[in-house]
Amino acid sequence: MTSLKQRLLISTLVGSVILTITTGIFLSVLFSLSTEKQFDNRLQTTLTELVGATRIMDNKVMLDLQHSAPNFSSLFSGWYWQIVDGPSGKSLFKSVSLHNSSLLKQFKDDDKIRLENNQGQVFRTYLMGPVQDNIRVYAQYITFPERDAPILYIISGNSELLNAEARSFYWMIAAGLSLLVLGLTLGAYFQLRFVLKPLENLKNYLAEIRIGDGKSIEGNLPQEIMPVANEINSLIDANRQVIERARTHVGNLAHALKTPISVLLNASDNKTDTNSKLVFEQVKLMNVQITHHLNRARMIASTDTVATKIYVSPVASSIVNALKKINFDKNVNVELNVDEHVCFYGEKQDLEELIGNLIDNAFKWCDQRVVINIQAAPKPQQTKQLHITIEDDGPFMPPKELKKVLQRGHRIDENMAGTGLGLSIVKELTSLYNGEFNLHQSNLGGLKAELWLPLA
């Protein structure tokens, strides 16, 4: 994972989920304790009422209860109370809701032992009621001064109410915390978009520099990013200076070689022996190459950047028009299909060399027809690139010549004008741009040259 935005969003989401789950559990525990305490307070109130309504006369227990809560009057409502004689376990009084059942019988043996061993203390637990209903039980032994034997008071409430309230609270808190997580995530997303916007602007500035629309990073950037922008500008300036020095050295070298080459050409010209002819031809090729690179260095020096955004259509049209005038006697039918919006990412001089050499070859070898297609096309398993195809209807060279023709100075027909350097120059320039150059047989019958170059 390389995206800072993804990292921050995922970390925010994970942190929010962990925090909200922890908070939800904490709140749920607090809610359960609080509701259980309130529930027990209701049972305690009923116990107090029953104790207050109890009368002891002549060691006989009587209950003077004026009224009871409606829940204790509904049959098997889960709300029960029962007064039991401590020593005998005999039921003295009970609520209408309990009917013929007994709460004491619902106690487990261990619960009865704990209750008897802790007389005077409140005993709380959960039991199954008379009709297999879940109940919360509140029990206590009370000893009255008028009576030696203690009396057991047992009160219960329907614990399903507790569970229902808890479930309702859990759903509400789950919904609330989920909305909180969603809100935090969305807030973090928009916050990241706002915070990382300057980085997006920085990327756009660099893209403009890359395609030649800008020379340096110029914009109102945050103070945390500005030092990085300044360092990048310094790096661009240093790189530009290195390129300028390299261009100067190339020009100086070319100039330094011009004089001795001219001397060699003059010395070997008009000589009839084999060695002199060989020297003359090779030095002549050297002179062509040096002149080419010298002109190239001058052309590059006149531009501000090494790579620029070059519209292909005017360059191709200009070359075709020039070659039509030069080869007017052949009356070549040229089909130029070029997307006017497509741009080459590089130097104009290189584009002219690439297209010019290939179109010139097509004009030389064609019978009557040349087809040129230039467009942006996706290369297999890659992004879109500049795709150039140049075809002619002339004779197709033998397959064994396809590899040789790309060698420097190799010529198929010595009678045809040229130095034999055109296709090798195209191959070298294409390699410098990490492009691809192929030769095939055209559907027109002649040669098809195919170029893949960087697209601006």
Buried (B, 14 or more C-beta within 10 A) or exposed (E): EEEEBEEBBEEBBEEBBEBBEEEBEEBBEEBBEEBBEEBBEBBBEBBEBBBEBBEEEEEEBEEEBEEBBEBBEEEBBBBBBBBBBBEEEEBBBBBEBBEEBBBBEBBEEEBEEBBEEEBEEBBEBEBEBBEEBBBBBBBBBBEBEEBEEBBBBBBBBBBEBBEEBBEEBBEEBBEEBEEBBEEBBEEBBEEBEEBBEBBEBBEEBBEBBBBBEBBBBEEEBEEEBBEEBEEBBEEBEEEBEEBEEEBEEBBEBBEEBBEEBEEBBEEBEEEEEEEBEEBBEEBBBBBEBBEBBBEBBEBBEEEEBEBBBBBBBEBBEEBBEEBBEEBEEBEBEBEBEBBEEBBBBBBBBBBBBBBBBBBBBBBBBBBEBBBBBBBBBEBEEEEEBBBBBBBBBBEBBEEEEBEEBBEBEBBEEEEEEEBBBBBBBBBBBBEEBEBBBEBEBBEBBBBBBBBBBBBB
